[in-house]
Amino acid sequence: MFMHPISHLALLDWEREHAMKQRAVERAARDGGSQPGLARGGITSFARFLRRAAAAINLRPGSAGRTSLTGSTGA
């Protein structure tokens, strides 16, 4: 099978990056995945971030009231 040299190099580069990512995932799983100073990814961390951000600006789900970002209306 013939493959264009540039396509072949791109495929080799992709495979190398994939292998590096796989080794990093395996290393993190082996080490416990929790290191001080490193943020853990995933939907749970993102949801926690959103809850903290909402609490910081006094935003409550379903509330249509003013927030600290909108300021006062002078009423």
mmCIF file of the N, C-alpha and C atoms, coordinates in Angstrom:
data_MODEL
# 
_entry.id   MODEL 
# 
loop_
_atom_site.group_PDB 
_atom_site.id 
_atom_site.type_symbol 
_atom_site.label_atom_id 
_atom_site.label_alt_id 
_atom_site.label_comp_id 
_atom_site.label_asym_id 
_atom_site.label_entity_id 
_atom_site.label_seq_id 
_atom_site.pdbx_PDB_ins_code 
_atom_site.Cartn_x 
_atom_site.Cartn_y 
_atom_site.Cartn_z 
_atom_site.occupancy 
_atom_site.B_iso_or_equiv 
_atom_site.pdbx_formal_charge 
_atom_site.auth_seq_id 
_atom_site.auth_comp_id 
_atom_site.auth_asym_id 
_atom_site.auth_atom_id 
_atom_site.pdbx_PDB_model_num 
ATOM 1   N N  . MET A 1 1  ? 0.847   -1.175 0.000  1.00 0.00 ? 1  MET A N  1 
ATOM 2   C CA . MET A 1 1  ? 0.000   0.000  0.000  1.00 0.00 ? 1  MET A CA 1 
ATOM 3   C C  . MET A 1 1  ? 0.891   1.236  0.000  1.00 0.00 ? 1  MET A C  1 
ATOM 4   N N  . PHE A 1 2  ? 0.562   2.189  -0.851 1.00 0.00 ? 2  PHE A N  1 
ATOM 5   C CA . PHE A 1 2  ? 1.324   3.422  -0.949 1.00 0.00 ? 2  PHE A CA 1 
ATOM 6   C C  . PHE A 1 2  ? 0.718   4.477  -0.049 1.00 0.00 ? 2  PHE A C  1 
ATOM 7   N N  . MET A 1 3  ? 1.562   5.191  0.664  1.00 0.00 ? 3  MET A N  1 
ATOM 8   C CA . MET A 1 3  ? 1.102   6.310  1.481  1.00 0.00 ? 3  MET A CA 1 
ATOM 9   C C  . MET A 1 3  ? 2.013   7.488  1.199  1.00 0.00 ? 3  MET A C  1 
ATOM 10  N N  . HIS A 1 4  ? 1.411   8.643  1.055  1.00 0.00 ? 4  HIS A N  1 
ATOM 11  C CA . HIS A 1 4  ? 2.178   9.857  0.798  1.00 0.00 ? 4  HIS A CA 1 
ATOM 12  C C  . HIS A 1 4  ? 3.119   10.098 1.985  1.00 0.00 ? 4  HIS A C  1 
ATOM 13  N N  . PRO A 1 5  ? 4.355   10.516 1.705  1.00 0.00 ? 5  PRO A N  1 
ATOM 14  C CA . PRO A 1 5  ? 5.333   10.701 2.789  1.00 0.00 ? 5  PRO A CA 1 
ATOM 15  C C  . PRO A 1 5  ? 4.869   11.673 3.882  1.00 0.00 ? 5  PRO A C  1 
ATOM 16  N N  . ILE A 1 6  ? 4.192   12.738 3.504  1.00 0.00 ? 6  ILE A N  1 
ATOM 17  C CA . ILE A 1 6  ? 3.729   13.697 4.512  1.00 0.00 ? 6  ILE A CA 1 
ATOM 18  C C  . ILE A 1 6  ? 2.632   13.071 5.371  1.00 0.00 ? 6  ILE A C  1 
ATOM 19  N N  . SER A 1 7  ? 1.738   12.309 4.735  1.00 0.00 ? 7  SER A N  1 
ATOM 20  C CA . SER A 1 7  ? 0.691   11.627 5.501  1.00 0.00 ? 7  SER A CA 1 
ATOM 21  C C  . SER A 1 7  ? 1.306   10.610 6.458  1.00 0.00 ? 7  SER A C  1 
ATOM 22  N N  . HIS A 1 8  ? 2.331   9.923  5.977  1.00 0.00 ? 8  HIS A N  1 
ATOM 23  C CA . HIS A 1 8  ? 3.006   8.936  6.817  1.00 0.00 ? 8  HIS A CA 1 
ATOM 24  C C  . HIS A 1 8  ? 3.642   9.600  8.035  1.00 0.00 ? 8  HIS A C  1 
ATOM 25  N N  . LEU A 1 9  ? 4.310   10.741 7.829  1.00 0.00 ? 9  LEU A N  1 
ATOM 26  C CA . LEU A 1 9  ? 4.931   11.458 8.946  1.00 0.00 ? 9  LEU A CA 1 
ATOM 27  C C  . LEU A 1 9  ? 3.874   11.982 9.919  1.00 0.00 ? 9  LEU A C  1 
ATOM 28  N N  . ALA A 1 10 ? 2.754   12.456 9.387  1.00 0.00 ? 10 ALA A N  1 
ATOM 29  C CA . ALA A 1 10 ? 1.681   12.942 10.259 1.00 0.00 ? 10 ALA A CA 1 
ATOM 30  C C  . ALA A 1 10 ? 1.118   11.792 11.080 1.00 0.00 ? 10 ALA A C  1 
ATOM 31  N N  . LEU A 1 11 ? 0.961   10.631 10.482 1.00 0.00 ? 11 LEU A N  1 
ATOM 32  C CA . LEU A 1 11 ? 0.454   9.466  11.192 1.00 0.00 ? 11 LEU A CA 1 
ATOM 33  C C  . LEU A 1 11 ? 1.434   9.031  12.286 1.00 0.00 ? 11 LEU A C  1 
ATOM 34  N N  . LEU A 1 12 ? 2.713   9.027  11.976 1.00 0.00 ? 12 LEU A N  1 
ATOM 35  C CA . LEU A 1 12 ? 3.716   8.684  12.984 1.00 0.00 ? 12 LEU A CA 1 
ATOM 36  C C  . LEU A 1 12 ? 3.691   9.675  14.151 1.00 0.00 ? 12 LEU A C  1 
ATOM 37  N N  . ASP A 1 13 ? 3.533   10.962 13.836 1.00 0.00 ? 13 ASP A N  1 
ATOM 38  C CA . ASP A 1 13 ? 3.475   11.986 14.873 1.00 0.00 ? 13 ASP A CA 1 
ATOM 39  C C  . ASP A 1 13 ? 2.248   11.784 15.755 1.00 0.00 ? 13 ASP A C  1 
ATOM 40  N N  . TRP A 1 14 ? 1.102   11.489 15.148 1.00 0.00 ? 14 TRP A N  1 
ATOM 41  C CA . TRP A 1 14 ? -0.123  11.254 15.912 1.00 0.00 ? 14 TRP A CA 1 
ATOM 42  C C  . TRP A 1 14 ? 0.033   10.039 16.817 1.00 0.00 ? 14 TRP A C  1 
ATOM 43  N N  . GLU A 1 15 ? 0.619   8.967  16.288 1.00 0.00 ? 15 GLU A N  1 
ATOM 44  C CA . GLU A 1 15 ? 0.817   7.758  17.091 1.00 0.00 ? 15 GLU A CA 1 
ATOM 45  C C  . GLU A 1 15 ? 1.755   8.017  18.266 1.00 0.00 ? 15 GLU A C  1 
ATOM 46  N N  . ARG A 1 16 ? 2.792   8.824  18.046 1.00 0.00 ? 16 ARG A N  1 
ATOM 47  C CA . ARG A 1 16 ? 3.730   9.157  19.114 1.00 0.00 ? 16 ARG A CA 1 
ATOM 48  C C  . ARG A 1 16 ? 3.030   9.955  20.214 1.00 0.00 ? 16 ARG A C  1 
ATOM 49  N N  . GLU A 1 17 ? 2.223   10.957 19.810 1.00 0.00 ? 17 GLU A N  1 
ATOM 50  C CA . GLU A 1 17 ? 1.491   11.749 20.801 1.00 0.00 ? 17 GLU A CA 1 
ATOM 51  C C  . GLU A 1 17 ? 0.484   10.895 21.559 1.00 0.00 ? 17 GLU A C  1 
ATOM 52  N N  . HIS A 1 18 ? -0.189  10.000 20.858 1.00 0.00 ? 18 HIS A N  1 
ATOM 53  C CA . HIS A 1 18 ? -1.155  9.111  21.497 1.00 0.00 ? 18 HIS A CA 1 
ATOM 54  C C  . HIS A 1 18 ? -0.461  8.219  22.531 1.00 0.00 ? 18 HIS A C  1 
ATOM 55  N N  . ALA A 1 19 ? 0.698   7.692  22.169 1.00 0.00 ? 19 ALA A N  1 
ATOM 56  C CA . ALA A 1 19 ? 1.445   6.837  23.095 1.00 0.00 ? 19 ALA A CA 1 
ATOM 57  C C  . ALA A 1 19 ? 1.893   7.624  24.325 1.00 0.00 ? 19 ALA A C  1 
ATOM 58  N N  . MET A 1 20 ? 2.311   8.875  24.129 1.00 0.00 ? 20 MET A N  1 
ATOM 59  C CA . MET A 1 20 ? 2.723   9.707  25.266 1.00 0.00 ? 20 MET A CA 1 
ATOM 60  C C  . MET A 1 20 ? 1.537   9.984  26.193 1.00 0.00 ? 20 MET A C  1 
ATOM 61  N N  . LYS A 1 21 ? 0.372   10.268 25.621 1.00 0.00 ? 21 LYS A N  1 
ATOM 62  C CA . LYS A 1 21 ? -0.817  10.505 26.444 1.00 0.00 ? 21 LYS A CA 1 
ATOM 63  C C  . LYS A 1 21 ? -1.200  9.250  27.214 1.00 0.00 ? 21 LYS A C  1 
ATOM 64  N N  . GLN A 1 22 ? -1.130  8.113  26.542 1.00 0.00 ? 22 GLN A N  1 
ATOM 65  C CA . GLN A 1 22 ? -1.482  6.849  27.196 1.00 0.00 ? 22 GLN A CA 1 
ATOM 66  C C  . GLN A 1 22 ? -0.541  6.560  28.362 1.00 0.00 ? 22 GLN A C  1 
ATOM 67  N N  . ARG A 1 23 ? 0.755   6.788  28.171 1.00 0.00 ? 23 ARG A N  1 
ATOM 68  C CA . ARG A 1 23 ? 1.713   6.579  29.256 1.00 0.00 ? 23 ARG A CA 1 
ATOM 69  C C  . ARG A 1 23 ? 1.448   7.533  30.415 1.00 0.00 ? 23 ARG A C  1 
ATOM 70  N N  . ALA A 1 24 ? 1.066   8.778  30.107 1.00 0.00 ? 24 ALA A N  1 
ATOM 71  C CA . ALA A 1 24 ? 0.768   9.741  31.166 1.00 0.00 ? 24 ALA A CA 1 
ATOM 72  C C  . ALA A 1 24 ? -0.457  9.306  31.962 1.00 0.00 ? 24 ALA A C  1 
ATOM 73  N N  . VAL A 1 25 ? -1.475  8.796  31.275 1.00 0.00 ? 25 VAL A N  1 
ATOM 74  C CA . VAL A 1 25 ? -2.678  8.323  31.960 1.00 0.00 ? 25 VAL A CA 1 
ATOM 75  C C  . VAL A 1 25 ? -2.341  7.130  32.846 1.00 0.00 ? 25 VAL A C  1 
ATOM 76  N N  . GLU A 1 26 ? -1.564  6.197  32.321 1.00 0.00 ? 26 GLU A N  1 
ATOM 77  C CA . GLU A 1 26 ? -1.184  5.021  33.109 1.00 0.00 ? 26 GLU A CA 1 
ATOM 78  C C  . GLU A 1 26 ? -0.335  5.413  34.315 1.00 0.00 ? 26 GLU A C  1 
ATOM 79  N N  . ARG A 1 27 ? 0.571   6.371  34.119 1.00 0.00 ? 27 ARG A N  1 
ATOM 80  C CA . ARG A 1 27 ? 1.427   6.820  35.218 1.00 0.00 ? 27 ARG A CA 1 
ATOM 81  C C  . ARG A 1 27 ? 0.580   7.500  36.302 1.00 0.00 ? 27 ARG A C  1 
ATOM 82  N N  . ALA A 1 28 ? -0.395  8.311  35.890 1.00 0.00 ? 28 ALA A N  1 
ATOM 83  C CA . ALA A 1 28 ? -1.265  8.972  36.862 1.00 0.00 ? 28 ALA A CA 1 
ATOM 84  C C  . ALA A 1 28 ? -2.102  7.957  37.625 1.00 0.00 ? 28 ALA A C  1 
ATOM 85  N N  . ALA A 1 29 ? -2.571  6.927  36.940 1.00 0.00 ? 29 ALA A N  1 
ATOM 86  C CA . ALA A 1 29 ? -3.363  5.893  37.614 1.00 0.00 ? 29 ALA A CA 1 
ATOM 87  C C  . ALA A 1 29 ? -2.501  5.119  38.604 1.00 0.00 ? 29 ALA A C  1 
ATOM 88  N N  . ARG A 1 30 ? -1.271  4.866  38.228 1.00 0.00 ? 30 ARG A N  1 
ATOM 89  C CA . ARG A 1 30 ? -0.356  4.138  39.106 1.00 0.00 ? 30 ARG A CA 1 
ATOM 90  C C  . ARG A 1 30 ? 0.008   4.960  40.332 1.00 0.00 ? 30 ARG A C  1 
ATOM 91  N N  . ASP A 1 31 ? 0.188   6.269  40.154 1.00 0.00 ? 31 ASP A N  1 
ATOM 92  C CA . ASP A 1 31 ? 0.583   7.148  41.251 1.00 0.00 ? 31 ASP A CA 1 
ATOM 93  C C  . ASP A 1 31 ? -0.593  7.582  42.116 1.00 0.00 ? 31 ASP A C  1 
ATOM 94  N N  . GLY A 1 32 ? -1.779  7.205  41.769 1.00 0.00 ? 32 GLY A N  1 
ATOM 95  C CA . GLY A 1 32 ? -2.954  7.597  42.528 1.00 0.00 ? 32 GLY A CA 1 
ATOM 96  C C  . GLY A 1 32 ? -3.687  8.774  41.918 1.00 0.00 ? 32 GLY A C  1 
ATOM 97  N N  . GLY A 1 33 ? -3.090  9.455  40.965 1.00 0.00 ? 33 GLY A N  1 
ATOM 98  C CA . GLY A 1 33 ? -3.743  10.531 40.244 1.00 0.00 ? 33 GLY A CA 1 
ATOM 99  C C  . GLY A 1 33 ? -3.930  11.813 41.024 1.00 0.00 ? 33 GLY A C  1 
ATOM 100 N N  . SER A 1 34 ? -3.545  11.841 42.275 1.00 0.00 ? 34 SER A N  1 
ATOM 101 C CA . SER A 1 34 ? -3.753  13.045 43.077 1.00 0.00 ? 34 SER A CA 1 
ATOM 102 C C  . SER A 1 34 ? -2.414  13.578 43.560 1.00 0.00 ? 34 SER A C  1 
ATOM 103 N N  . GLN A 1 35 ? -2.013  14.696 42.974 1.00 0.00 ? 35 GLN A N  1 
ATOM 104 C CA . GLN A 1 35 ? -0.772  15.325 43.394 1.00 0.00 ? 35 GLN A CA 1 
ATOM 105 C C  . GLN A 1 35 ? -1.081  16.741 43.843 1.00 0.00 ? 35 GLN A C  1 
ATOM 106 N N  . PRO A 1 36 ? -0.450  17.227 44.897 1.00 0.00 ? 36 PRO A N  1 
ATOM 107 C CA . PRO A 1 36 ? -0.717  18.591 45.368 1.00 0.00 ? 36 PRO A CA 1 
ATOM 108 C C  . PRO A 1 36 ? -0.395  19.610 44.284 1.00 0.00 ? 36 PRO A C  1 
ATOM 109 N N  . GLY A 1 37 ? -1.282  20.580 44.136 1.00 0.00 ? 37 GLY A N  1 
ATOM 110 C CA . GLY A 1 37 ? -1.052  21.649 43.171 1.00 0.00 ? 37 GLY A CA 1 
ATOM 111 C C  . GLY A 1 37 ? -1.576  21.360 41.787 1.00 0.00 ? 37 GLY A C  1 
ATOM 112 N N  . LEU A 1 38 ? -2.035  20.144 41.521 1.00 0.00 ? 38 LEU A N  1 
ATOM 113 C CA . LEU A 1 38 ? -2.555  19.813 40.202 1.00 0.00 ? 38 LEU A CA 1 
ATOM 114 C C  . LEU A 1 38 ? -4.067  19.720 40.270 1.00 0.00 ? 38 LEU A C  1 
ATOM 115 N N  . ALA A 1 39 ? -4.720  20.323 39.315 1.00 0.00 ? 39 ALA A N  1 
ATOM 116 C CA . ALA A 1 39 ? -6.181  20.263 39.270 1.00 0.00 ? 39 ALA A CA 1 
ATOM 117 C C  . ALA A 1 39 ? -6.604  18.954 38.615 1.00 0.00 ? 39 ALA A C  1 
ATOM 118 N N  . ARG A 1 40 ? -7.627  18.332 39.185 1.00 0.00 ? 40 ARG A N  1 
ATOM 119 C CA . ARG A 1 40 ? -8.154  17.108 38.594 1.00 0.00 ? 40 ARG A CA 1 
ATOM 120 C C  . ARG A 1 40 ? -9.244  17.492 37.614 1.00 0.00 ? 40 ARG A C  1 
ATOM 121 N N  . GLY A 1 41 ? -9.237  16.841 36.484 1.00 0.00 ? 41 GLY A N  1 
ATOM 122 C CA . GLY A 1 41 ? -10.216 17.156 35.449 1.00 0.00 ? 41 GLY A CA 1 
ATOM 123 C C  . GLY A 1 41 ? -11.487 16.363 35.608 1.00 0.00 ? 41 GLY A C  1 
ATOM 124 N N  . GLY A 1 42 ? -12.407 16.578 34.693 1.00 0.00 ? 42 GLY A N  1 
ATOM 125 C CA . GLY A 1 42 ? -13.650 15.830 34.690 1.00 0.00 ? 42 GLY A CA 1 
ATOM 126 C C  . GLY A 1 42 ? -14.848 16.713 34.949 1.00 0.00 ? 42 GLY A C  1 
ATOM 127 N N  . ILE A 1 43 ? -16.007 16.151 34.739 1.00 0.00 ? 43 ILE A N  1 
ATOM 128 C CA . ILE A 1 43 ? -17.250 16.905 34.874 1.00 0.00 ? 43 ILE A CA 1 
ATOM 129 C C  . ILE A 1 43 ? -17.516 17.286 36.319 1.00 0.00 ? 43 ILE A C  1 
ATOM 130 N N  . THR A 1 44 ? -17.079 16.476 37.279 1.00 0.00 ? 44 THR A N  1 
ATOM 131 C CA . THR A 1 44 ? -17.323 16.809 38.685 1.00 0.00 ? 44 THR A CA 1 
ATOM 132 C C  . THR A 1 44 ? -16.541 18.046 39.088 1.00 0.00 ? 44 THR A C  1 
ATOM 133 N N  . SER A 1 45 ? -15.311 18.148 38.659 1.00 0.00 ? 45 SER A N  1 
ATOM 134 C CA . SER A 1 45 ? -14.509 19.322 38.983 1.00 0.00 ? 45 SER A CA 1 
ATOM 135 C C  . SER A 1 45 ? -15.088 20.566 38.324 1.00 0.00 ? 45 SER A C  1 
ATOM 136 N N  . PHE A 1 46 ? -15.581 20.411 37.101 1.00 0.00 ? 46 PHE A N  1 
ATOM 137 C CA . PHE A 1 46 ? -16.173 21.539 36.402 1.00 0.00 ? 46 PHE A CA 1 
ATOM 138 C C  . PHE A 1 46 ? -17.454 21.993 37.101 1.00 0.00 ? 46 PHE A C  1 
ATOM 139 N N  . ALA A 1 47 ? -18.274 21.042 37.534 1.00 0.00 ? 47 ALA A N  1 
ATOM 140 C CA . ALA A 1 47 ? -19.506 21.382 38.256 1.00 0.00 ? 47 ALA A CA 1 
ATOM 141 C C  . ALA A 1 47 ? -19.178 22.066 39.579 1.00 0.00 ? 47 ALA A C  1 
ATOM 142 N N  . ARG A 1 48 ? -18.158 21.595 40.268 1.00 0.00 ? 48 ARG A N  1 
ATOM 143 C CA . ARG A 1 48 ? -17.740 22.225 41.527 1.00 0.00 ? 48 ARG A CA 1 
ATOM 144 C C  . ARG A 1 48 ? -17.274 23.659 41.276 1.00 0.00 ? 48 ARG A C  1 
ATOM 145 N N  . PHE A 1 49 ? -16.541 23.851 40.190 1.00 0.00 ? 49 PHE A N  1 
ATOM 146 C CA . PHE A 1 49 ? -16.082 25.186 39.824 1.00 0.00 ? 49 PHE A CA 1 
ATOM 147 C C  . PHE A 1 49 ? -17.277 26.111 39.565 1.00 0.00 ? 49 PHE A C  1 
ATOM 148 N N  . LEU A 1 50 ? -18.286 25.624 38.848 1.00 0.00 ? 50 LEU A N  1 
ATOM 149 C CA . LEU A 1 50 ? -19.464 26.435 38.565 1.00 0.00 ? 50 LEU A CA 1 
ATOM 150 C C  . LEU A 1 50 ? -20.217 26.792 39.845 1.00 0.00 ? 50 LEU A C  1 
ATOM 151 N N  . ARG A 1 51 ? -20.335 25.840 40.775 1.00 0.00 ? 51 ARG A N  1 
ATOM 152 C CA . ARG A 1 51 ? -21.009 26.126 42.041 1.00 0.00 ? 51 ARG A CA 1 
ATOM 153 C C  . ARG A 1 51 ? -20.262 27.190 42.831 1.00 0.00 ? 51 ARG A C  1 
ATOM 154 N N  . ARG A 1 52 ? -18.939 27.104 42.862 1.00 0.00 ? 52 ARG A N  1 
ATOM 155 C CA . ARG A 1 52 ? -18.149 28.101 43.592 1.00 0.00 ? 52 ARG A CA 1 
ATOM 156 C C  . ARG A 1 52 ? -18.266 29.474 42.933 1.00 0.00 ? 52 ARG A C  1 
ATOM 157 N N  . ALA A 1 53 ? -18.250 29.506 41.606 1.00 0.00 ? 53 ALA A N  1 
ATOM 158 C CA . ALA A 1 53 ? -18.376 30.775 40.896 1.00 0.00 ? 53 ALA A CA 1 
ATOM 159 C C  . ALA A 1 53 ? -19.746 31.387 41.142 1.00 0.00 ? 53 ALA A C  1 
ATOM 160 N N  . ALA A 1 54 ? -20.788 30.564 41.133 1.00 0.00 ? 54 ALA A N  1 
ATOM 161 C CA . ALA A 1 54 ? -22.142 31.064 41.391 1.00 0.00 ? 54 ALA A CA 1 
ATOM 162 C C  . ALA A 1 54 ? -22.254 31.591 42.819 1.00 0.00 ? 54 ALA A C  1 
ATOM 163 N N  . ALA A 1 55 ? -21.645 30.909 43.762 1.00 0.00 ? 55 ALA A N  1 
ATOM 164 C CA . ALA A 1 55 ? -21.681 31.367 45.152 1.00 0.00 ? 55 ALA A CA 1 
ATOM 165 C C  . ALA A 1 55 ? -20.910 32.673 45.312 1.00 0.00 ? 55 ALA A C  1 
ATOM 166 N N  . ALA A 1 56 ? -19.847 32.836 44.555 1.00 0.00 ? 56 ALA A N  1 
ATOM 167 C CA . ALA A 1 56 ? -19.032 34.044 44.665 1.00 0.00 ? 56 ALA A CA 1 
ATOM 168 C C  . ALA A 1 56 ? -19.781 35.280 44.165 1.00 0.00 ? 56 ALA A C  1 
ATOM 169 N N  . ILE A 1 57 ? -20.718 35.103 43.239 1.00 0.00 ? 57 ILE A N  1 
ATOM 170 C CA . ILE A 1 57 ? -21.453 36.252 42.707 1.00 0.00 ? 57 ILE A CA 1 
ATOM 171 C C  . ILE A 1 57 ? -22.906 36.249 43.162 1.00 0.00 ? 57 ILE A C  1 
ATOM 172 N N  . ASN A 1 58 ? -23.214 35.458 44.203 1.00 0.00 ? 58 ASN A N  1 
ATOM 173 C CA . ASN A 1 58 ? -24.571 35.368 44.759 1.00 0.00 ? 58 ASN A CA 1 
ATOM 174 C C  . ASN A 1 58 ? -25.602 34.995 43.712 1.00 0.00 ? 58 ASN A C  1 
ATOM 175 N N  . LEU A 1 59 ? -25.287 34.063 42.868 1.00 0.00 ? 59 LEU A N  1 
ATOM 176 C CA . LEU A 1 59 ? -26.200 33.603 41.827 1.00 0.00 ? 59 LEU A CA 1 
ATOM 177 C C  . LEU A 1 59 ? -26.825 32.301 42.294 1.00 0.00 ? 59 LEU A C  1 
ATOM 178 N N  . ARG A 1 60 ? -28.115 32.260 42.302 1.00 0.00 ? 60 ARG A N  1 
ATOM 179 C CA . ARG A 1 60 ? -28.818 31.053 42.705 1.00 0.00 ? 60 ARG A CA 1 
ATOM 180 C C  . ARG A 1 60 ? -29.568 30.497 41.505 1.00 0.00 ? 60 ARG A C  1 
ATOM 181 N N  . PRO A 1 61 ? -29.593 29.191 41.324 1.00 0.00 ? 61 PRO A N  1 
ATOM 182 C CA . PRO A 1 61 ? -30.325 28.610 40.192 1.00 0.00 ? 61 PRO A CA 1 
ATOM 183 C C  . PRO A 1 61 ? -31.801 28.984 40.254 1.00 0.00 ? 61 PRO A C  1 
ATOM 184 N N  . GLY A 1 62 ? -32.349 29.467 39.162 1.00 0.00 ? 62 GLY A N  1 
ATOM 185 C CA . GLY A 1 62 ? -33.756 29.805 39.080 1.00 0.00 ? 62 GLY A CA 1 
ATOM 186 C C  . GLY A 1 62 ? -34.110 31.182 39.603 1.00 0.00 ? 62 GLY A C  1 
ATOM 187 N N  . SER A 1 63 ? -33.135 31.937 40.093 1.00 0.00 ? 63 SER A N  1 
ATOM 188 C CA . SER A 1 63 ? -33.456 33.260 40.625 1.00 0.00 ? 63 SER A CA 1 
ATOM 189 C C  . SER A 1 63 ? -33.350 34.285 39.509 1.00 0.00 ? 63 SER A C  1 
ATOM 190 N N  . ALA A 1 64 ? -34.303 35.203 39.490 1.00 0.00 ? 64 ALA A N  1 
ATOM 191 C CA . ALA A 1 64 ? -34.300 36.256 38.474 1.00 0.00 ? 64 ALA A CA 1 
ATOM 192 C C  . ALA A 1 64 ? -33.892 37.591 39.083 1.00 0.00 ? 64 ALA A C  1 
ATOM 193 N N  . GLY A 1 65 ? -33.426 37.562 40.313 1.00 0.00 ? 65 GLY A N  1 
ATOM 194 C CA . GLY A 1 65 ? -33.063 38.792 41.016 1.00 0.00 ? 65 GLY A CA 1 
ATOM 195 C C  . GLY A 1 65 ? -31.745 39.360 40.538 1.00 0.00 ? 65 GLY A C  1 
ATOM 196 N N  . ARG A 1 66 ? -31.413 40.505 41.120 1.00 0.00 ? 66 ARG A N  1 
ATOM 197 C CA . ARG A 1 66 ? -30.151 41.147 40.769 1.00 0.00 ? 66 ARG A CA 1 
ATOM 198 C C  . ARG A 1 66 ? -28.983 40.379 41.377 1.00 0.00 ? 66 ARG A C  1 
ATOM 199 N N  . THR A 1 67 ? -27.867 40.455 40.733 1.00 0.00 ? 67 THR A N  1 
ATOM 200 C CA . THR A 1 67 ? -26.640 39.869 41.269 1.00 0.00 ? 67 THR A CA 1 
ATOM 201 C C  . THR A 1 67 ? -25.650 40.992 41.517 1.00 0.00 ? 67 THR A C  1 
ATOM 202 N N  . SER A 1 68 ? -24.547 40.642 42.126 1.00 0.00 ? 68 SER A N  1 
ATOM 203 C CA . SER A 1 68 ? -23.535 41.653 42.390 1.00 0.00 ? 68 SER A CA 1 
ATOM 204 C C  . SER A 1 68 ? -22.905 42.160 41.092 1.00 0.00 ? 68 SER A C  1 
ATOM 205 N N  . LEU A 1 69 ? -23.069 41.437 39.996 1.00 0.00 ? 69 LEU A N  1 
ATOM 206 C CA . LEU A 1 69 ? -22.503 41.870 38.729 1.00 0.00 ? 69 LEU A CA 1 
ATOM 207 C C  . LEU A 1 69 ? -23.367 42.950 38.067 1.00 0.00 ? 69 LEU A C  1 
ATOM 208 N N  . THR A 1 70 ? -24.683 42.929 38.308 1.00 0.00 ? 70 THR A N  1 
ATOM 209 C CA . THR A 1 70 ? -25.569 43.881 37.653 1.00 0.00 ? 70 THR A CA 1 
ATOM 210 C C  . THR A 1 70 ? -25.616 45.201 38.386 1.00 0.00 ? 70 THR A C  1 
ATOM 211 N N  . GLY A 1 71 ? -25.304 45.190 39.671 1.00 0.00 ? 71 GLY A N  1 
ATOM 212 C CA . GLY A 1 71 ? -25.313 46.423 40.455 1.00 0.00 ? 71 GLY A CA 1 
ATOM 213 C C  . GLY A 1 71 ? -26.723 46.841 40.821 1.00 0.00 ? 71 GLY A C  1 
ATOM 214 N N  . SER A 1 72 ? -26.844 48.008 41.426 1.00 0.00 ? 72 SER A N  1 
ATOM 215 C CA . SER A 1 72 ? -28.152 48.474 41.853 1.00 0.00 ? 72 SER A CA 1 
ATOM 216 C C  . SER A 1 72 ? -28.808 49.281 40.739 1.00 0.00 ? 72 SER A C  1 
ATOM 217 N N  . THR A 1 73 ? -30.149 49.307 40.749 1.00 0.00 ? 73 THR A N  1 
ATOM 218 C CA . THR A 1 73 ? -30.887 50.043 39.733 1.00 0.00 ? 73 THR A CA 1 
ATOM 219 C C  . THR A 1 73 ? -31.235 51.439 40.199 1.00 0.00 ? 73 THR A C  1 
ATOM 220 N N  . GLY A 1 74 ? -31.023 51.749 41.452 1.00 0.00 ? 74 GLY A N  1 
ATOM 221 C CA . GLY A 1 74 ? -31.314 53.062 41.979 1.00 0.00 ? 74 GLY A CA 1 
ATOM 222 C C  . GLY A 1 74 ? -32.778 53.248 42.340 1.00 0.00 ? 74 GLY A C  1 
ATOM 223 N N  . ALA A 1 75 ? -33.506 52.145 42.473 1.00 0.00 ? 75 ALA A N  1 
ATOM 224 C CA . ALA A 1 75 ? -34.942 52.241 42.760 1.00 0.00 ? 75 ALA A CA 1 
ATOM 225 C C  . ALA A 1 75 ? -35.218 52.522 44.183 1.00 0.00 ? 75 ALA A C  1 
# 
